[in-house]
Amino acid sequence: MKNVVVNVAGTGQHHDLSIEVGTSTDDILKQIGLQGYVLSKDSGQHTFGQYENVYAAIDDGEKLYAAAKTDVGEATAEVRA
């Protein structure tokens, strides 16, 4: 087991979790009730894939960050309109 803290961007919320071997991004986001979010470490510099094994990629006590997904293509199209 590893202990992690997940900070939710823009909300001030954080979740203290214990995760097991093989835990994925999807598992973590479901556990804290978030849909439409991505999970990263280092404040977004490395975003994990939806089913990536997060357990293997982090250390015990690490802080992770959840941020809402954005669609750059749609945002660009809205700016041009």
C-alpha positions as CSV (number, residue, x, y, z in Angstrom):
1,M,0.0,0.0,0.0
2,K,1.0,3.6,-0.7
3,N,-0.5,6.7,0.7
4,V,-1.1,9.6,-1.6
5,V,-2.8,13.0,-1.5
6,V,-4.8,14.1,-4.5
7,N,-5.3,17.9,-4.9
8,V,-8.2,18.9,-7.1
9,A,-7.2,22.0,-9.1
10,G,-9.2,25.1,-8.6
11,T,-11.2,23.8,-5.7
12,G,-8.9,23.7,-2.7
13,Q,-10.0,20.1,-2.1
14,H,-7.6,17.3,-1.3
15,H,-8.2,13.6,-0.8
16,D,-6.0,11.4,1.3
17,L,-5.9,7.9,-0.2
18,S,-4.3,4.5,0.3
19,I,-3.7,2.7,-3.0
20,E,-2.8,-0.9,-3.8
21,V,-0.5,-2.5,-6.3
22,G,-1.9,-2.0,-9.8
23,T,-4.1,1.0,-9.0
24,S,-4.8,3.1,-12.2
25,T,-5.7,6.7,-12.8
26,D,-9.3,5.6,-13.5
27,D,-9.4,3.7,-10.1
28,I,-8.2,6.8,-8.2
29,L,-10.6,9.2,-9.9
30,K,-13.6,6.9,-9.3
31,Q,-12.6,6.5,-5.7
32,I,-12.8,10.3,-5.1
33,G,-15.9,10.7,-7.3
34,L,-14.4,12.7,-10.2
35,Q,-15.4,12.3,-13.9
36,G,-13.9,14.2,-16.7
37,Y,-10.6,14.8,-15.0
38,V,-6.9,13.9,-15.6
39,L,-4.4,12.9,-13.0
40,S,-0.8,14.1,-12.9
41,K,2.2,14.5,-10.7
42,D,4.4,17.6,-10.6
43,S,1.4,20.0,-11.1
44,G,0.6,18.7,-14.5
45,Q,4.0,18.2,-16.1
46,H,3.3,14.4,-16.4
47,T,-0.3,13.4,-17.0
48,F,-1.1,9.7,-16.5
49,G,-3.1,7.8,-19.0
50,Q,-6.6,6.7,-18.0
51,Y,-5.6,3.1,-17.3
52,E,-1.9,3.7,-16.5
53,N,-0.6,2.0,-13.4
54,V,-0.1,4.9,-11.1
55,Y,1.1,2.8,-8.2
56,A,4.2,1.8,-10.0
57,A,5.0,5.4,-11.0
58,I,4.8,7.1,-7.7
59,D,6.4,7.0,-4.2
60,D,4.7,6.6,-0.9
61,G,3.4,9.9,0.3
62,E,3.4,11.6,-3.1
63,K,1.1,14.4,-4.0
64,L,-1.0,14.0,-7.2
65,Y,-3.1,16.6,-9.0
66,A,-6.5,16.2,-10.6
67,A,-7.5,18.8,-13.2
68,A,-10.5,19.0,-15.5
69,K,-10.0,17.7,-19.0
70,T,-9.9,20.4,-21.7
71,D,-10.4,20.1,-25.4
72,V,-7.9,22.4,-27.0
73,G,-9.5,22.0,-30.5
74,E,-12.9,23.2,-29.2
75,A,-11.4,26.1,-27.3
76,T,-9.5,27.2,-30.4
77,A,-12.6,27.0,-32.5
78,E,-14.6,29.2,-30.0
79,V,-11.8,31.8,-30.0
80,R,-11.9,32.1,-33.8
81,A,-15.7,32.4,-34.0
